[in-house]
Amino acid sequence: MAKIDYLNANMVAWVTDDGSYGVGSVSVFDPDMLTDEQWERLANLSDYDRLAYVQAVIDGNGDDFKGEQEEWLNN
């Protein structure tokens, strides 16, 4: 059985791997972990890039992240 760590907080943010509600992978995090600029970028990413972007930001690699849609637009 998988161990579940619970986060007790007044306010949390979450993203999924495909934009759906509760299906697939979900990342739950403190909304203060992202700056206003990062929230704006997150809002403009495709649903399929959002989870990877949040994980990159949390890992300190958000500035280097290139989503699939961004790479397509830049080529």
Buried (B, 14 or more C-beta within 10 A) or exposed (E): EEEEEEEEEEEEBEBBBEBEEEEEEEBEBEEEEBEEEBEEBBEEBBEBBBBBBBBBBBEEEBEEBEBEBBEEEEE
